[in-house]
Amino acid sequence: MESGSRLLALLLLPCLLSAIPAQAFEFTQVVEKAKALAAGDYAPPPEAPEFLRDLDYPDYQWIRFNPEDSLWREGGSLFQVMMVPPGNVYTHTVQIHQIDDNGVQPVPFNKASYNYPTTEMAKRVPADLGHAGFKLTFPLAGESAQNQFLVFAGASYFRGVGADHRFGLSARGIALDTGLPSGEEVPSFVEFWLERPGGGSRRMRVYGLLNGPSVAGAYQFDIHPGSTTRIDVTAELFFREAVEQPGLAPLTSMFYYGENTGRPAGEWRPQVHDSDGLLIHDQGADEWLWRPLVNPSRLILSYLQVERLGGFGLIQRDTTFSDFEDAEARYDQRPSAWVAPRNGWAEGEVVLVEIPTDSETNDNIVAFWKPGGGTTAGDQHKIAYTLSFGGPAVAGQNTGRVVKTFVGDGNRTGGGAVENAYRIIVDFAHGPLDTLRPDAAVTSSVSKDSNSDDAEIIEHFVEYVEADKNWRLSILVRPGTGDNPVFRGQLLLDEKPLTEVWTYSLSEAVRIGKTGS
């Protein structure tokens, strides 16, 4: 019996060995690389040739990767990988490796895998140019097609979508001093390792190495595509230099104009934005907070403190075609993104940066978590969070929600008869509101922040709007002389909250001729 067991073990040994990678690769190896980078002087990643960096966006778009050359196209993996060419905003190359049963191997650059707009350009492209990043594909819409759902390219940016969305807002590995007068530092992912999933697996792992003048970092991304694409992010950061405003789990989006702002001269579309608000869940205060976005006339930084962060995200709540009437951009199909800490983020604040823009091509909105205390040279930080790309309900919120915000003059028909005042209309729906009778005794709570000393709340009341099946909060305020007075509003029943807290900065953008249309 014993000899038979030995014989069986010898017969199974080759099969067992073939199932084990020839060279195991773990997150700790990326961590050691990041630590070693941080211990030395910073060296920027290799730049792409100048003629590629100088390409404008339309010309760059003519460079196409051939999907037939996708990594893992053969072999039964549900995931495939398309490469991103250097050029335009993708100014440097990155090292890309694959991890499979044969160990860790580089993914070589193959010029023949790309279609170039002219033969002259193709001749000038170096044979060893390298890749600028990669796109992951997965059969989200059925087995007959590979759908792009996640792209890592450009600095530390990566963009994701769920099954029913088009690419819009982006995430980043880290944001450093964003919005500060000292200027922003932009680290980059410089190396990636792609772990090949087994046949039929619906999960994939990617490792990334980040480097910048002030920080180096190791990242692990566990990726789950679907109707909502979920990414479990683990990172270890090593700081070479002190950073005044480190931004963890940053999100970047675009807000040009919406129903709460004026429409720029000559624009016929009702709204243009990738996201229309910042949502925050403060678990410590058991409160959800909604902050509509604006396109200000000057830079605005808002610091939103929480007792214990449950999550934050940039959300696209306008999801019908008539909200935008844009048949090409389809802003109604842009995803929302939600960041949920996995190890508790108790001390710090959510920072919202709103940057003026005169074009929808500029990402002018940034939101991130700023830990308390900042960072000093030699600091090491570990973070873990889940990032989800999906629909407007991606946060799992069960309260009533703001669906529209309008701002108008408080001294005209429909606004009131008070000079230098503003009429603010906030429509709420969903959650417990949907089960209330129209004559329910819903009340409102409206307040101002402590920095708005001479701002005045003149009146506020609630009414049910039968046409929209919404509950409408109407507020009349004088902003006073303060810089950016902030107002808060919420609906209640029997003094218990029914809704999230609407909060709004009656900023310079609203005051100077940009009231709602």
Helices and strands as residue ranges (DSSP letters): H 2-18, H 27-39, H 50-53, H 57-61, E 64-65, G 67-69, E 80-84, E 95-100, E 103-106, G 111-113, E 114-115, H 119-124, E 133-138, E 147-153, E 157-160, E 170-172, E 174-176, E 188-195, E 204-211, E 215-224, E 229-239, E 246-253, E 255-257, E 272-273, E 277-282, E 287-292, E 300-305, E 309-315, G 321-323, G 331-333, E 336-341, E 348-354, E 365-371, E 380-390, E 401-409, E 422-429, G 431-435, E 442-448, E 456-465, E 470-478, E 486-493, E 496-497, E 501-505, H 508-511
